Amino acid sequence: GRWENTRGGGLGGIRPKGSLAGSRRQLCMAPRARRRPLRRACPGRRALWLPAVLCLALAQRCLGDLEVVLGPPEVLGLRLATAEFVFSTAAPEISPGDSLEAELIFSPRLAWSWDSCPPQYLGSVPISGYVVVMEGAYFESCSPESQTRAIAELGGLGMVYWLEELVPFDPCPGARANTFFAGDSQAFGGAPAVDVTQSAGVPLVEALAAGERVVARLRLDAEPSCWYALWTSRLWRAHQVLVIILCLAVVELAAFRLHAFVRSDAGFRPTISQSILAVELALGALRIILVAGDPDMSRGLVAVEVALVMRTFRSGFEMLARSLFITYMAQAVATDGLASHGLSREHAVIYAMGLVGFIACLCSTAVVYAFLRSPWVLQVFSAALLTTSYLLLGAGARTFRAMTGLIAGLPKPVADRLRRRMYCVLAFGLVECLARVAASTVGLGSPAWRGAGVLVFKTAGTIVSYAQVSAFRPVGAVVRTGPLRWVFHLIEDSLLLARAAAARAITRCARVGFREGGDAGAGGGGGV
């Protein structure tokens, strides 16, 4: 292998004219478009101030900084975009101006023992003097830094990370560039480490797995990855501010109403009203910590183990609060509108689903850390718990259908308020589940889809929490209101205006269609 630092030395870091290894000023190649110089981010800077919908269309990938200079014809000249891991960029031994030209070697996962970290190499082929293309795993038990450390100890020159499970999603490399496990130093300079996971890299991996000799030039001074562009964009910061404001408004309302119920009931009582307000209070605080601290593990401030545990508990609190609310509404329907803050046996099944989901969150966390080595397995439990959320939405839809007869006999303002609240919980709950599924599937490869999915499911979940919290207010008690109450009033007014505009548009289209149909019928009556 041959290292060269073009930043220092007698030439003062001057590169040959036309070199693509410029210092932080590479070009971004958009399909069917000319090369345009960008300032910092891989997606176009215009996407930072356009709405999130346009961000989906404008996000592009940068020119690759891994170039095959020697190899079989099918991969010769191949250039791939890479994203450097944060522990590699933070190491003082590795400079952004460094480049490495060496032979690549593919190391399958089965060639390593994962009983301890760093993993132990079991293969017979020496990796000393090679840049190792490491086959990762989605549910890996050792961090990328730990894998790089193992390669460096065996004399490897660097690690190129390859995650086969994400290739079907046509990913942009760098999705896990900021993640770290508990115990990592977060600054390892023994060998550079980059992520090259993308569909365009399949021919390279296949050639290496077939035993072909491949020499590549790896540059570490490429533009930031597409994921870094998302995490540092104004849209990402705006999403944080929006979700934090919504969560603060829910926490404020839940705190004031819980305080009013405690004063009205002369202390804490295990009623549905106090229970759901307490759960929503804890849920709102947990959401604020997740969004303000390290949203979607984008900043690398929280270890993977801690972040996944907090996400799992968030899902458990959401299911528990939703089951309490739907149980309360079902009991109100069964008693002809008389609210009961106790739990009846007839409707305990709905509440049991949420309680079982919450207990499953606790048990899954204990099982993962007691018997399984990979913290990423917690994502499987979170995905499995989505089935419970869909069951709760089905129970809520059945309750809503049963409410139609009861609502018809209530005063119109009360009936409209009940219908609107239940419809809001069901509609936004469904949107939240679908957005979470999209972020966990399509969003694995696309930063734009991931950002949009995360924003939608967080916003929808907070709106559901507000609809549930606002349904509980003690009769005859004075409830204080805070300065953030206007946030959801603005959202309610916007939804009402949007619904009215949609209704007018549908009515106008129906009238135009009816008029055109009548004219056609009148014209077609006089046949020859």
Secondary structure per residue as TSV (DSSP state, phi and psi in degrees):
chain	resnum	aa	ss	phi	psi
A	1	G	-	360.0	154.3
A	2	R	E	-133.5	117.9
A	3	W	E	-94.1	145.8
A	4	E	E	-148.2	131.7
A	5	N	E	-107.0	106.0
A	6	T	S	-89.8	0.3
A	7	R	S	-79.4	-42.5
A	8	G	S	-97.9	-164.7
A	9	G	T	92.7	-177.2
A	10	G	T	-69.7	-25.2
A	11	L	T	-83.2	-2.3
A	12	G	T	67.8	25.4
A	13	G	T	82.0	14.1
A	14	I	-	-78.5	131.8
A	15	R	-	-105.9	161.8
A	16	P	-	-61.3	146.8
A	17	K	T	-63.7	133.7
A	18	G	T	90.0	-2.2
A	19	S	-	-69.7	139.1
A	20	L	S	-88.5	4.3
A	21	A	-	-98.8	36.4
A	22	G	-	-65.1	160.3
A	23	S	S	-81.9	102.4
A	24	R	S	60.1	21.3
A	25	R	-	-136.5	46.5
A	26	Q	-	-75.1	173.8
A	27	L	E	-100.5	153.0
A	28	C	E	-109.1	121.1
A	29	M	-	-94.6	113.5
A	30	A	-	-95.5	144.4
A	31	P	T	-59.8	132.8
A	32	R	T	57.7	34.4
A	33	A	S	-139.3	160.6
A	34	R	-	-78.2	161.1
A	35	R	-	-72.4	133.7
A	36	R	E	-130.8	132.9
A	37	P	E	-71.2	138.5
A	38	L	-	-115.2	158.2
A	39	R	S	-83.3	-45.7
A	40	R	S	-145.7	-44.7
A	41	A	-	-100.6	155.5
A	42	C	S	-73.2	-50.7
A	43	P	S	-65.0	153.8
A	44	G	-	-56.9	141.2
A	45	R	G	-64.2	-24.1
A	46	R	G	-62.0	-27.1
A	47	A	G	-68.1	-12.4
A	48	L	G	-76.4	-25.2
A	49	W	T	-113.6	-7.0
A	50	L	S	-79.2	162.0
A	51	P	-	-60.9	164.3
A	52	A	H	-63.0	-27.7
A	53	V	H	-65.3	-41.1
A	54	L	H	-70.5	-25.9
A	55	C	H	-61.5	-30.6
A	56	L	H	-64.3	-33.4
A	57	A	H	-88.2	-25.6
A	58	L	H	-91.2	-15.4
A	59	A	-	-66.7	124.4
A	60	Q	-	-127.6	170.0
A	61	R	-	-101.4	155.3
A	62	C	-	-86.7	165.4
A	63	L	-	-60.7	142.6
A	64	G	-	-68.9	150.8
A	65	D	S	-118.7	20.7
A	66	L	E	-124.6	113.6
A	67	E	E	-119.8	128.3
A	68	V	E	-81.2	118.6
A	69	V	E	-104.3	-15.0
A	70	L	E	-151.3	127.6
A	71	G	S	167.5	-174.2
A	72	P	-	-63.5	159.8
A	73	P	T	-58.3	-32.4
A	74	E	T	-70.7	-16.8
A	75	V	T	-121.8	-6.2
A	76	L	T	-64.0	128.6
A	77	G	T	83.8	1.0
A	78	L	-	-66.0	134.7
A	79	R	E	-123.9	127.5
A	80	L	E	-123.4	140.8
A	81	A	-	-74.4	138.7
A	82	T	-	-130.5	160.1
A	83	A	E	-129.7	123.4
A	84	E	E	-78.3	137.6
A	85	F	-	-68.8	150.1
A	86	V	H	-66.6	-31.3
A	87	F	H	-69.8	-23.3
A	88	S	H	-81.0	-40.3
A	89	T	H	-70.2	-28.3
A	90	A	T	-80.6	-11.6
A	91	A	-	-75.7	131.1
A	92	P	T	-68.9	-19.0
A	93	E	T	-74.4	-18.8
A	94	I	S	-110.6	122.4
A	95	S	-	-99.4	148.5
A	96	P	T	-61.2	-17.9
A	97	G	T	-92.3	5.4
A	98	D	E	-77.8	149.7
A	99	S	E	-140.1	155.3
A	100	L	E	-139.5	130.0
A	101	E	E	-121.1	115.9
A	102	A	E	-156.5	169.2
A	103	E	E	-80.5	141.0
A	104	L	E	-93.8	150.8
A	105	I	E	-140.5	137.0
A	106	F	E	-91.9	130.9
A	107	S	E	-119.9	105.7
A	108	P	-	-69.9	161.8
A	109	R	G	-64.3	-32.8
A	110	L	G	-69.8	-10.5
A	111	A	G	-83.6	5.6
A	112	W	E	-129.1	151.4
A	113	S	E	-102.0	124.5
A	114	W	-	-105.0	22.5
A	115	D	S	-71.7	-23.6
A	116	S	S	-142.1	165.4
A	117	C	S	-123.1	131.5
A	118	P	S	-64.2	152.4
A	119	P	-	-67.6	156.7
A	120	Q	E	-100.5	133.1
A	121	Y	E	-79.9	128.3
A	122	L	-	-111.8	-4.9
A	123	G	-	-74.0	161.3
A	124	S	S	-94.1	-17.4
A	125	V	S	-85.7	123.4
A	126	P	-	-68.0	144.7
A	127	I	-	-111.6	4.4
A	128	S	T	-66.3	130.5
A	129	G	T	85.6	5.0
A	130	Y	S	-113.6	156.9
A	131	V	E	-92.2	118.9
A	132	V	E	-90.1	122.6
A	133	V	E	-84.9	102.0
A	134	M	E	-89.9	124.9
A	135	E	E	-80.4	108.5
A	136	G	-	-86.3	-177.3
A	137	A	-	-141.7	144.7
A	138	Y	T	-62.0	-40.2
A	139	F	T	-101.0	59.1
A	140	E	-	-81.2	147.5
A	141	S	S	-97.3	-13.3
A	142	C	S	-120.3	141.6
A	143	S	-	-72.2	160.6
A	144	P	H	-58.0	-34.1
A	145	E	H	-64.8	-40.2
A	146	S	H	-64.9	-38.6
A	147	Q	H	-66.9	-40.2
A	148	T	H	-64.7	-38.3
A	149	R	H	-62.7	-40.6
A	150	A	H	-64.7	-39.3
A	151	I	H	-66.2	-41.4
A	152	A	H	-66.0	-36.1
A	153	E	H	-65.7	-25.8
A	154	L	T	-91.9	5.7
A	155	G	T	92.7	8.5
A	156	G	-	-68.8	147.5
A	157	L	-	-85.9	-20.5
A	158	G	E	180.0	170.3
A	159	M	E	-124.6	131.9
A	160	V	E	-111.3	113.0
A	161	Y	E	-84.5	133.8
A	162	W	E	-133.7	117.5
A	163	L	-	-112.8	99.6
A	164	E	G	-63.1	-33.1
A	165	E	G	-63.9	-24.3
A	166	L	G	-91.4	-9.1
A	167	V	G	-59.9	-40.4
A	168	P	G	-59.1	-19.4
A	169	F	G	-90.7	7.7
A	170	D	-	49.3	64.4
A	171	P	-	-79.2	159.9
A	172	C	-	-97.2	128.0
A	173	P	S	-64.2	148.9
A	174	G	-	110.3	11.0
A	175	A	T	-63.8	-31.3
A	176	R	T	-112.0	23.7
A	177	A	T	-65.6	-28.6
A	178	N	T	-100.3	-0.7
A	179	T	-	-80.8	148.4
A	180	F	-	-150.7	154.8
A	181	F	-	-96.5	162.3
A	182	A	T	-62.8	130.8
A	183	G	T	101.2	-11.9
A	184	D	-	-72.6	148.0
A	185	S	-	-79.5	-21.8
A	186	Q	S	64.7	13.0
A	187	A	-	-156.2	81.1
A	188	F	-	-114.6	121.0
A	189	G	-	-112.7	15.7
A	190	G	S	-66.1	-29.2
A	191	A	S	-160.0	142.7
A	192	P	-	-70.2	151.7
A	193	A	E	-137.8	127.8
A	194	V	E	-132.8	157.8
A	195	D	E	-105.1	130.2
A	196	V	-	-123.7	15.9
A	197	T	-	-64.3	114.4
A	198	Q	S	-170.5	158.5
A	199	S	G	-67.4	-28.1
A	200	A	G	-70.2	-15.1
A	201	G	G	-88.7	-1.3
A	202	V	H	-60.2	-45.3
A	203	P	H	-59.6	-36.1
A	204	L	H	-65.8	-45.5
A	205	V	H	-66.1	-39.4
A	206	E	H	-64.2	-39.2
A	207	A	H	-66.3	-41.2
A	208	L	H	-66.6	-40.1
A	209	A	H	-65.8	-27.1
A	210	A	T	-82.3	-2.1
A	211	G	T	91.8	11.1
A	212	E	-	-71.2	147.8
A	213	R	-	-86.2	122.9
A	214	V	E	-132.0	128.4
A	215	V	E	-114.6	133.0
A	216	A	E	-132.4	154.8
A	217	R	E	-107.6	120.9
A	218	L	E	-107.8	121.1
A	219	R	E	-107.2	136.4
A	220	L	S	-104.4	10.3
A	221	D	-	-111.3	31.0
A	222	A	-	-74.0	167.9
A	223	E	-	-65.0	158.2
A	224	P	-	-58.2	153.6
A	225	S	-	-71.6	170.1
A	226	C	H	-63.8	-34.4
A	227	W	H	-68.6	-39.4
A	228	Y	H	-63.8	-36.9
A	229	A	H	-63.1	-37.7
A	230	L	H	-68.4	-46.7
A	231	W	H	-68.6	-22.5
A	232	T	T	-104.4	6.9
A	233	S	S	-81.0	162.4
A	234	R	H	-68.6	-31.0
A	235	L	H	-63.0	-40.0
A	236	W	H	-66.1	-41.7
A	237	R	H	-67.1	-37.4
A	238	A	H	-64.5	-37.8
A	239	H	H	-63.6	-38.4
A	240	Q	H	-63.2	-47.1
A	241	V	H	-62.2	-44.2
A	242	L	H	-61.7	-49.4
A	243	V	H	-66.6	-37.8
A	244	I	H	-64.7	-41.6
A	245	I	H	-63.3	-43.8
A	246	L	H	-62.5	-43.5
A	247	C	H	-66.2	-39.4
A	248	L	H	-63.1	-38.4
A	249	A	H	-64.3	-40.4
A	250	V	H	-67.3	-42.9
A	251	V	H	-62.9	-41.6
A	252	E	H	-61.5	-48.1
A	253	L	H	-64.6	-43.2
A	254	A	H	-64.7	-38.3
A	255	A	H	-66.7	-44.6
A	256	F	H	-66.0	-41.6
A	257	R	H	-74.1	-35.0
A	258	L	H	-64.2	-39.9
A	259	H	H	-63.1	-39.6
A	260	A	H	-66.2	-39.6
A	261	F	H	-67.3	-39.1
A	262	V	H	-63.6	-40.7
A	263	R	H	-69.4	-38.1
A	264	S	H	-70.5	-36.1
A	265	D	T	-91.4	3.8
A	266	A	T	59.5	45.1
A	267	G	S	128.0	176.2
A	268	F	-	-73.6	134.0
A	269	R	-	-132.4	146.2
A	270	P	-	-78.8	53.4
A	271	T	-	-92.6	165.7
A	272	I	H	-64.0	-40.8
A	273	S	H	-62.9	-50.8
A	274	Q	H	-67.8	-35.9
A	275	S	H	-65.3	-47.0
A	276	I	H	-68.4	-35.3
A	277	L	H	-67.6	-39.0
A	278	A	H	-66.8	-41.1
A	279	V	H	-65.5	-43.1
A	280	E	H	-66.2	-32.0
A	281	L	H	-64.8	-45.9
A	282	A	H	-66.7	-39.0
A	283	L	H	-64.0	-43.1
A	284	G	H	-63.4	-41.7
A	285	A	H	-63.8	-39.9
A	286	L	H	-66.2	-39.0
A	287	R	H	-63.9	-40.8
A	288	I	H	-63.3	-41.7
A	289	I	H	-63.3	-42.5
A	290	L	H	-66.0	-42.4
A	291	V	H	-78.0	-41.0
A	292	A	H	-75.7	-34.4
A	293	G	H	-79.3	-69.0
A	294	D	-	-144.4	76.2
A	295	P	G	-64.5	123.8
A	296	D	G	57.4	31.2
A	297	M	G	52.3	42.9
A	298	S	-	-92.3	-20.2
A	299	R	S	-102.7	-14.9
A	300	G	S	70.9	34.0
A	301	L	-	-97.0	-23.6
A	302	V	S	-122.0	138.2
A	303	A	-	-63.6	153.5
A	304	V	H	-57.7	-41.0
A	305	E	H	-60.1	-45.4
A	306	V	H	-67.7	-44.1
A	307	A	H	-62.4	-43.2
A	308	L	H	-70.1	-34.0
A	309	V	H	-64.7	-42.9
A	310	M	H	-65.3	-38.4
A	311	R	H	-63.5	-41.8
A	312	T	H	-63.5	-42.1
A	313	F	H	-66.5	-34.4
A	314	R	H	-61.4	-43.5
A	315	S	H	-62.6	-39.9
A	316	G	H	-64.5	-43.6
A	317	F	H	-64.4	-37.9
A	318	E	H	-62.4	-45.3
A	319	M	H	-66.8	-38.3
A	320	L	H	-65.0	-44.5
A	321	A	H	-65.6	-40.0
A	322	R	H	-68.1	-38.2
A	323	S	H	-66.8	-38.0
A	324	L	H	-63.0	-42.6
A	325	F	H	-66.0	-46.2
A	326	I	H	-66.7	-35.3
A	327	T	H	-62.5	-43.1
A	328	Y	H	-60.8	-44.7
A	329	M	H	-67.0	-39.1
A	330	A	H	-64.5	-38.6
A	331	Q	H	-68.3	-35.2
A	332	A	H	-65.4	-37.5
A	333	V	H	-66.2	-41.3
A	334	A	H	-68.0	-24.7
A	335	T	T	-107.1	24.7
A	336	D	T	57.3	40.8
A	337	G	T	92.7	-3.1
A	338	L	-	-83.0	113.6
A	339	A	-	-69.0	133.9
A	340	S	-	-122.3	121.4
A	341	H	-	-89.3	0.9
A	342	G	S	-95.7	170.8
A	343	L	-	-104.0	118.8
A	344	S	-	-90.1	155.2
A	345	R	G	-69.8	-30.2
A	346	E	G	-64.5	-29.2
A	347	H	G	-114.3	18.5
A	348	A	H	-72.0	-16.9
A	349	V	H	-66.2	-40.9
A	350	I	H	-62.8	-45.9
A	351	Y	H	-65.5	-34.4
A	352	A	H	-64.1	-32.9
A	353	M	H	-62.8	-45.7
A	354	G	H	-66.5	-38.5
A	355	L	H	-66.7	-40.5
A	356	V	H	-64.2	-39.7
A	357	G	H	-62.6	-40.8
A	358	F	H	-66.0	-43.2
A	359	I	H	-65.5	-34.9
A	360	A	H	-63.4	-34.7
A	361	C	H	-62.6	-43.9
A	362	L	H	-64.5	-44.9
A	363	C	H	-67.9	-39.4
A	364	S	H	-63.4	-38.7
A	365	T	H	-62.4	-44.0
A	366	A	H	-66.1	-40.1
A	367	V	H	-66.3	-42.6
A	368	V	H	-61.8	-44.3
A	369	Y	H	-86.0	-12.3
A	370	A	H	-94.2	-35.9
A	371	F	H	-120.6	-27.2
A	372	L	-	-109.1	144.8
A	373	R	S	-90.1	-21.8
A	374	S	-	-93.3	120.7
A	375	P	G	-70.5	-19.1
A	376	W	G	-66.2	-15.1
A	377	V	G	-63.8	-22.4
A	378	L	H	-60.7	-27.1
A	379	Q	H	-66.6	-30.7
A	380	V	H	-66.2	-42.9
A	381	F	H	-64.5	-39.1
A	382	S	H	-63.5	-41.1
A	383	A	H	-65.6	-38.2
A	384	A	H	-66.3	-33.3
A	385	L	H	-70.9	-15.6
A	386	L	H	-62.8	-28.5
A	387	T	H	-61.1	-38.9
A	388	T	H	-63.3	-36.9
A	389	S	H	-63.7	-40.8
A	390	Y	H	-66.6	-37.4
A	391	L	H	-63.8	-39.5
A	392	L	H	-65.3	-39.2
A	393	L	H	-64.2	-37.1
A	394	G	H	-64.0	-41.8
A	395	A	H	-64.6	-36.4
A	396	G	H	-66.9	-38.8
A	397	A	H	-65.0	-38.8
A	398	R	H	-65.1	-39.9
A	399	T	H	-65.1	-40.7
A	400	F	H	-63.4	-39.5
A	401	R	H	-66.1	-35.4
A	402	A	H	-73.6	-18.9
A	403	M	H	-76.9	-15.8
A	404	T	H	-62.1	-41.7
A	405	G	H	-66.8	-39.9
A	406	L	H	-68.1	-41.3
A	407	I	H	-66.0	-31.5
A	408	A	H	-61.0	-28.6
A	409	G	T	-92.6	1.7
A	410	L	S	-95.2	160.0
A	411	P	-	-57.3	147.9
A	412	K	H	-58.6	-44.4
A	413	P	H	-61.0	-40.8
A	414	V	H	-67.9	-42.6
A	415	A	H	-63.5	-42.1
A	416	D	H	-64.3	-38.5
A	417	R	H	-67.2	-42.9
A	418	L	H	-65.3	-44.0
A	419	R	H	-64.6	-42.9
A	420	R	H	-65.7	-39.3
A	421	R	H	-68.4	-44.6
A	422	M	H	-67.7	-39.6
A	423	Y	H	-64.2	-37.5
A	424	C	H	-63.9	-43.3
A	425	V	H	-63.3	-43.9
A	426	L	H	-71.7	-46.1
A	427	A	H	-66.4	-50.6
A	428	F	H	-72.6	-27.2
A	429	G	H	-64.4	-39.7
A	430	L	H	-67.7	-42.1
A	431	V	H	-60.9	-40.3
A	432	E	H	-62.0	-45.3
A	433	C	H	-64.3	-44.0
A	434	L	H	-66.3	-39.5
A	435	A	H	-67.2	-35.2
A	436	R	H	-67.3	-38.6
A	437	V	H	-65.2	-42.3
A	438	A	H	-64.2	-41.6
A	439	A	H	-66.3	-28.6
A	440	S	H	-89.6	-5.0
A	441	T	T	-119.1	-77.3
A	442	V	G	-63.4	-34.8
A	443	G	G	-70.6	-9.1
A	444	L	G	-66.6	-27.6
A	445	G	T	-106.0	-28.9
A	446	S	-	-108.7	120.9
A	447	P	H	-62.0	-37.4
A	448	A	H	-65.2	-46.3
A	449	W	H	-65.0	-36.8
A	450	R	H	-63.9	-46.4
A	451	G	H	-63.0	-43.2
A	452	A	H	-64.5	-43.2
A	453	G	H	-63.9	-41.9
A	454	V	H	-63.3	-43.3
A	455	L	H	-63.0	-43.6
A	456	V	H	-67.4	-46.7
A	457	F	H	-72.8	-30.2
A	458	K	H	-70.5	-43.1
A	459	T	H	-66.0	-45.1
A	460	A	H	-63.2	-40.8
A	461	G	H	-64.1	-36.6
A	462	T	H	-70.1	-36.7
A	463	I	H	-65.6	-38.6
A	464	V	H	-61.7	-42.1
A	465	S	H	-61.9	-40.6
A	466	Y	H	-64.1	-42.7
A	467	A	H	-62.2	-36.1
A	468	Q	H	-74.0	-40.8
A	469	V	H	-67.9	-42.0
A	470	S	T	-68.6	-11.3
A	471	A	T	-77.3	-12.5
A	472	F	-	-114.9	120.1
A	473	R	-	-151.4	126.8
A	474	P	-	-66.4	138.3
A	475	V	T	-75.4	130.4
A	476	G	T	80.4	2.5
A	477	A	-	-105.0	150.0
A	478	V	-	-87.0	121.2
A	479	V	-	-110.5	123.4
A	480	R	-	-73.5	152.8
A	481	T	-	-122.8	142.0
A	482	G	-	-98.1	-179.8
A	483	P	T	-72.1	-14.1
A	484	L	T	-95.5	7.3
A	485	R	H	-64.9	-25.7
A	486	W	H	-65.4	-21.2
A	487	V	H	-61.4	-51.0
A	488	F	H	-80.1	-23.2
A	489	H	H	-62.1	-41.4
A	490	L	H	-64.2	-40.2
A	491	I	H	-65.7	-42.1
A	492	E	H	-61.6	-44.8
A	493	D	H	-64.2	-38.7
A	494	S	H	-65.1	-41.4
A	495	L	H	-65.5	-39.6
A	496	L	H	-64.6	-43.3
A	497	L	H	-64.0	-40.4
A	498	A	H	-65.2	-40.1
A	499	R	H	-66.3	-40.6
A	500	A	H	-65.2	-40.9
A	501	A	H	-64.4	-40.4
A	502	A	H	-64.8	-40.6
A	503	A	H	-63.6	-41.6
A	504	R	H	-64.9	-39.6
A	505	A	H	-65.1	-41.5
A	506	I	H	-65.0	-42.5
A	507	T	H	-63.7	-41.0
A	508	R	H	-65.5	-42.7
A	509	C	H	-64.0	-39.1
A	510	A	H	-64.8	-40.4
A	511	R	H	-65.8	-42.7
A	512	V	H	-63.8	-42.6
A	513	G	H	-64.3	-38.9
A	514	F	H	-66.9	-39.6
A	515	R	H	-66.7	-43.5
A	516	E	H	-65.6	-36.4
A	517	G	H	-65.9	-37.8
A	518	G	H	-67.3	-40.5
A	519	D	H	-64.1	-40.2
A	520	A	H	-65.2	-39.0
A	521	G	H	-66.8	-38.3
A	522	A	H	-68.5	-38.2
A	523	G	H	-71.5	-30.4
A	524	G	H	-82.2	-4.7
A	525	G	T	-74.7	-25.0
A	526	G	S	-98.0	67.0
A	527	G	-	-75.3	160.1
A	528	V	-	-91.7	360.0
